[in-house]
C-alpha cells in the first residue's frame, strides 16, 4: 500500500507528515531500551514482507504485517514502520521520500488502533486470543486500505473509483494477514507469552 510520489496533493502530504511525526514521537517515548531488539526484529519483518508487491494503480498489494507489529509494540509501531519505509524508499524506490509521512500514517495508525481494540484479548485464552489476532491482522490492512482511499480522494475527487479498487484489491491480503497474525500469536503464547499485551502471569 505504498503511495508513490507525485500522486498526492501538498495539503495531504503535509497533514501526513505532521500526524506521522506525532505518532512517531509518542512511539519513541513509549519504546523502552529493552524493547529495541524486539522493535528491530519487527521492523525487519515488516521490511522483508513488503518487498514482494504487485502494483495496483498508484498503490500496491503486498504483505504488510502492521497488525502484528501494532499488537506487540502498540505506539512503537510508528517508529518501527517509519524506519522500514525509509529503507524501502532509499534502496528500492517503494513509495517515496515526500510520501513517507502519509505512508507511515496509513500503516501505523491502523496498527495502533487495532492494538487498542484487540491488544488485551491477545493475552487471554485461545478462544479470545486467536480470533482477536485474526481480526487485528485483517482489520489493520482494511483500515490501511481505507486510509489510502481517503488520501487519494482528498487529493482529487476523481480518484474515488481508484480508492474502491485499492480496498477491494486488499481483501485477499486481509485474509492472509489475519491468519499470519493468528499463527504468530498462537506461537508466541507457547514460547514467549510475555510479549503479548494483556498476558496474565
C-alpha positions, 0 to 999 in steps of 0.5 A: 500500500505504498503511495508513490510520489507525485500522486498526492496533493501538498495539503495531504502530504503535509497533514501526513507528515505532521500526524506521522511525526506525532505518532512517531514521537509518542512511539519513541517515548513509549519504546523502552531500551529493552524493547529495541531488539524486539522493535528491530526484529519487527521492523525487519519483518515488516521490511522483508514482507513488503518487498514482494508487491504487485502494483495496483494503480498508484498503490500496491498489494503486498504483505504488510504485517502492521497488525502484528507489529501494532499488537506487540509494540502498540505506539512503537509501531510508528517508529518501527514502520517509519524506519522500514519505509525509509529503507524501502524508499532509499534502496528500492524506490517503494513509495517515496521520500515526500510520501513517507509521512502519509505512508507511515500514517496509513500503516501505523495508525491502523496498527495502533488502533487495532492494538487498542481494540484487540491488544488485551484479548491477545493475552487471554485464552485461545478462544479470545486470543486467536480470533482477536489476532485474526481480526487485528491482522485483517482489520489493520490492512482494511483500515490501511486500505481505507486510509489510502482511499481517503488520501487519494480522494482528498487529493482529487475527487476523481480518484474515488473509483481508484480508492474502491479498487485499492480496498477491494484489491486488499481483501485477499491480503486481509485474509492472509494477514489475519491468519499470519497474525493468528499463527504468530500469536498462537506461537508466541503464547507457547514460547514467549507469552510475555510479549503479548499485551494483556498476558496474565502471569 
